[in-house]
């Protein structure tokens, strides 16, 4: 009779019999944080009228939320490794909920942006540690599936944000896109306080304030440069200054981290080629997917002539497919390993972008667009879950918080880079085909041709990521075979 393999002993403070309850608490937090990253987008025209302000001002309702998260998650992840993850995660739930109420009560756009900063601080406390908590709560044999479900929740948040926002604005007012978080936030805070494992890190740690400050300056300068550069041009003196500050701060940050006894970011982690390659390929996939999602509305509206409601439905093909595939991919990686699954995902992504470069033309049907989006969504779903699992599974327990924060930074930086770089490429190519003017007002043929060129570039960089993945898989297999050969030659005791 076959016997079940016993589970490994859990870390101190973790109960493997409560894994799925923990996942529910984390999923609520991820869902809220992700929804609020997208729900506001649909309200921007309403907010512009409500506060009688410009789009340039009101866009900071969105940007402040993303920038604060990106700049804080690494420091919060390090704090979680030092003093414990549970209270930071649970407090983040509460801070996020308070920020939501303040945002709903806003009477000026300045107050609303400040409330969004409060929300973002709470979201950063949650996202910095969410994946680390899931990694600790589940045994290695189930970790991929759990992280796959977490990825599904992210996709559901992306899908639900604009839908929920539109319904609430139509039925009540824009304020309810924030007030709706109150009951869910209260339930989530209580649930997290009761079920999230209270792991006890070793004492005597010191927080690297210098490293944290340098990293904040470096990343904030980079992201502001990418964000503002879209409007004023990347050769503007202010943008060039921001990039120079970011470069200097990153160089000094690395120098400090190499010398300090307890660094904010342990640079020795990057000696692991698998970890580094997984982070790089993950970044590339976020750049590509954001480029597609950014430019598709222009294509569907200006080239194919669809109404906004139909555009929203057609864009759902990517996140819906991603959400369906991610848990399956995670479970498969638990059985056969992460690397072959991530390589398969990158291969499907590359094929999807190649098809998009040829298939998104002047007469593309809705069905064809959905099929192309589904291929890309499936590739992203297959890749993302095992990639996250491999990254988190390759670091020691005392570095899980920082690594979880790195995943969030990777995602947000990739998304912002996708907007800046792919948006700039599309605009330049479209204007070139049109012979002048602006990309948004260019003829349909020029916009379609610009999109085709952009998809080709995304296919190329994703293909390079695929080559890296194949190379690492080959090296991994060689290492495994070499170890097995040495073991077979060792004399029996």
C-alpha positions, 0 to 999 in steps of 0.5 A: 500500500502506498503511503503519503509522504509526511509534510516537513516540519513548519517554521516556528509559529506556523501551523500547516493545518491552517494554510488555506485560512491564511491564504484567504486573509492574504487574498483579501488584502491582495484583492483590495490593494490591486482593485484600488490600483485600477478602480480609480482610473475609471473615475479620473474624468469624474474627479477632474469635473468634481474638483474643477482641475486638470488631468495633469493634477488628478492623475496624481491620484493614481501615480501617488498610490503606485510611487509610494508603494514602490518606494516603501515595500523593500524597507517594510519587507526588511522590517518584517524580516527583523521584527515579524511579519504579522503585525506589519501586515495586519496594521497595513490592513487597518491603515489602508482602510483608514486611508480609504475612508479619508479618500471618500471624505475628501473635499479637495483634490489635494486632500484626496491625493494625501489620502491616497498616500495613506492608502498606499502606505497601508498597501505597501505594508500588505504587499511587502509581506503578502507573498512571504506570508504565503510562502511560510504558511504552505509546505514546499509541495503546495507553495506553487499552487498557493502563489498561483491562486494569489496571482489569480486574485491579482488578476481578479482585482485588475478585472474587478476594479474598473467594473466595480468603479463604473457600477458604483459611480453610476449607482451612487458617487465616486466616493463609494469606490473608497467607502466600499473598502470599509467593511471588507477592510474591517473583516480583513484586519480581524481575520489577519489578526486571528489567522496570520502566523506569528513567526518569531525572527531572531533578535538583535537586528539593526535597520539600515536607515542609510540604505533605506534612504538611498534606495528611496531616493534612487527608485523615486527619482527613476520612477518620477523620471519615467512618469514625467518623461512621457509628457515633457520628453526624456531629453528634458533637463529635469528628466535627465537630472532625475535619471542622473540622481537615480544613477548616483543614488543606486551606485552609492546604495550598492557601495553602502550595502556591500559594507554595512553589517546588516544591509537593507538588501543582501546583495549576496542573494544576487550571486544566485543566477536563478534568482537574478534571472527570474527577477529579470525575466519577470520584469520583462514580462511586466513591461510587455503586458503593460505595453499591450494593455496600455495601447490596446484601448487606443487600437480598439477605439481609434482603429476598430471603432469600439465603444468604451464598454466593448473595449473593457470587455475585450481587454478582459481576455488577458486577465481572465485567462491569466487568472484561470491558468495561474493556479494550474501552472502553480500546481504543475510547478510543484510537481515538475519544478518551476524552470520548465513551466516558466520556460513554457510560459515565456515561449507562449508569451513570445508566440503571442506577441509575434501573433499580435505584431502581425494580427492586430490590423485594420480589419481584426475581428473581436474574436481574433483580438480575444484569441490573441489576448488569451494566448498572451494571458495564458503565457503570463499566467503560466510564467508568473506563479512558478517564477514567484515560487522559484524566487521566494523558494530560493532565499533563506527564511530571514530574507523572505520579507525583503524578497517579497518586497522585491517582487512588488518593486519588480511588478510596479517598476515593470508596469511603469516602464511599460507605460513610459517606454512602450508608450513612447515607442508607439507614439514615435512610430505612429507619428512617423507613419503619419508624417507628423501630428500626434499619435492619438489623432493619427490615421487608423492605418498609422496607429495600427502600424505603430502598434505592430512595430511596438508588439514586434519590439515586445516580442523581441525582448520577451524572446531574449527572456526566453533564451535566458530561461532556456540557458538557465534550465540547461545549466540547472539540468547539467548541475543536477546530472553532475551531482547525480553522477558524483553521487553514483561514483561515491563508495557506499558506506 
